[in-house]
Amino acid sequence: MDPSTTPSLRLGPVTVYFGEKSGKYPDGNQVVVRGRDATAAFDTPQVANRIAPVLADADLAILGHVHEDHMAGLHLLRDKPVHVHRADLAAARSWDGLSLHYGYPAAVLEPLRKKIEADFHYLPRPDAAGYDDGTVWDLGGVRVHAVHMPGHTAGHCVLLVEPDGIAFIGDIDLSGFGPYYGDATSSLADFRRSLARLGDLPAGAWITSHHRGVVTERAAFDEALAAFAARIDEREARLLELLAAGPRTLDDLVRERLLYPPGADELWIDCAERRSIAQHLDELVAQGRVEHAPPSAYRLRGVKIA
C-alpha cells in the first residue's frame, strides 16, 4: 500500500491515482482534491485500497454516483462523512436500496451481493448525507461544485473543481463501450440530455472514472465525447436492423445482444441488455418507427406479419 508505486497525475489541487488499465472496470481512477482547509476524495474505486495512506488523509468522500466499483474504498473511511446525490442516496445507505437501484431479480442479486462483498469490500453507509444539484463544498481556496447529469444513474453528477475548471465526469467515461444505462434508475433519455450539456461546462480538463483517465485538450475531449455519444445511435441502428429481418420479442433481442459481445458472461448482462433495449424500443415506438406485433413482439412500423 505504497502510494508512490501507483501511477498518478497532478493537476493543480487535484491528484488522479490511476487504477489498473487506466481504471478499466472493475477498477477505477481515484481523484483526490486538496484545499487549504480540507481534502476530498471523489468516489473510492479499487485502487483506493492500494493508496490507503492517501485516503486516510481525506476529510470527506463525495460520490459522483453509486455503483459497487465506486464504493470499494469506503471501508477505509468509516469515520469520515460521505456525500451522495439524493437520487442515489438510498443505494448508498443499504443493500435493499442498492438492490432497487440495480433492479435485478433475486436470482441475480443473491450471487451479486457475495461478489461485490468479496471483490469490492462492499459496505453500506447508512450515515451517508444527501446533496443536491448545485451543492458546493468549500475546501479552502478550492471549491467542488456538483452538477447533476443523470442517465447512468438517477443521481449521477459531474464534480467540478473551481476555480481551476477540472471536471470529474465519472461514468460518462468516453470509452469505446459507450454509455451504460442498463439499471433500474438509469435513463437513456436523461443520458442523451446530459451528454448534450456536458460540453458547456466551464472546464479545461476532464477526468473519467474509467478508461480515458485524463483529457486536457478541448479538441480531444470534443472528439471523444462525440464518439461516445454516437454509440447510442449505433445501437439504435443495430436494433432497427434486427427488426428489419422480422418481428422480435424482447427476449429475442436480449439474446442477440445490443451492448455486450456474445461471450461476455457477467451476472448482470442479460438484465442490462433487457433494460437498455427496452428503453430504445420505447423511444422508437413513441417516434412511430416501431410498433407492437401481437402477442409480444416488436416490428418496424407498417411491416405486416406474414
Secondary structure, 3 states (H helix, E strand, C coil): CCHHHCCEEEECCEEEECCHHHHCCCCCCEEEEECCCCEEEECCCHHHHHCHHHHHCCCEEEECCCCHHHCCCHHHHCCCCEEEEHHHHHHHHCHHHHHHHHCCCHHHHHHHHHHHHHHHCCCCCCCCEEECCCCEEECCCCEEEEEECCCCCCCCEEEEEECCCEEEEECCCCCCCCCCCCCCCCCHHHHHHHHHHHCCCCCCEEEECCCCCEECCHHHHHHHHHHHHHHHHHHHHHHHHHHHCCCEEHHHHHHHCCCCCCCCCCCCHHHHHHHHHHHHHHHHHHCCCEEEECCCEEEECCCCCC
